[in-house]
Amino acid sequence: MRSHFMVFVLTAILVLSIGVTPAFAQIDVPIVVTTEQPSYQEGDKIVILGEVKEILSGNQVTIQVFEPDFGNRVYINQVSVGADRTFTDQITAGGPLWASSGSYKIMVLYGTQARTAETTFEFGGTTGIGTTPPSGQSLTVEGFGIGYQITGGNIISITPDIDQSSLIIVIEAVDDGELTITLPREVIDAKIGDADDDFFVLVDAEEVDFDETKTDLDRTLTIGFSAGSEEIEIIGTFVIPEFGTIAALILAVAIISIIAVSAKTRLSIIPKY
């Protein structure tokens, strides 16, 4: 009788423990992350799911997604952690920055580098019937990925112009075409105070009209150009400094410091009479 009772008690405990186990169970690491599906196509909704071991002050998880070829970041967002210690985010697969098919990496950060996790998912590009695969490409400018699509020509280079707060885009236009370029706000922006202002766009020094869409993280411009065009300049109110300028400034400060230290050392070893 006693053994039957013990079996009943153990069975009840097992059933109850299964019933209250959360989706991620009791995690032993500070943070975990996964996606709802292992792979996605152009236009699919990617659902990102995660859980933290403990809720911190600030309560924000930073989510970043990186493309496979060059490791350029294609998405960044911050989401709140719920009372149940879980978090979720949803993004749409595809766009100018998603130029490559392959294994995209999701990295999450919660508070400190000790609370990081990552996962991957496969992105296969477009599969819709009758659709044309995008000719999207990307260039890295001072460590930031800039995605674009261009018809009628090619982009040769993209260079920041600090003095003009602009980006200089050198193109080779073999025909009339169009450039659609997604500009991270960390790279270039146009603002008056906290409000967005319009960019000023020149094609071979002539002002042109353009279409624009915006998000909190980037601004996408669609600019038309004629055959034979050579340069597109996008002028805002802020642009990242060129590495060469920063390097020159650091070098100048270093030289001045060396001269100052050398002068001080020479004075200290001159004997006093």
Secondary structure, 3 states (H helix, E strand, C coil): CHHHHHHHHHHHHHHHHHHCCCCCCCCCCCEEEEECCCEECCCCEEEEEEEECCCCCCCEEEEEEECCCCCCEEEEEEEECCCCCEEEEEEECCCCCCCCCEEEEEEEECCCCCCEEEEEEEECCCCCCCCCCCCCEEEEECCEEEEEEEEEEEEEEEEEECCCCEEEEEEEEEEEEEEEEEEECCCEECEECCEECCCEEEECCEECCEEEEECCCEEEEEEEECCCCCEEEEECCEECCCHHHHHHHHHHHHHHHHHHHHHHHHHHHCCCC
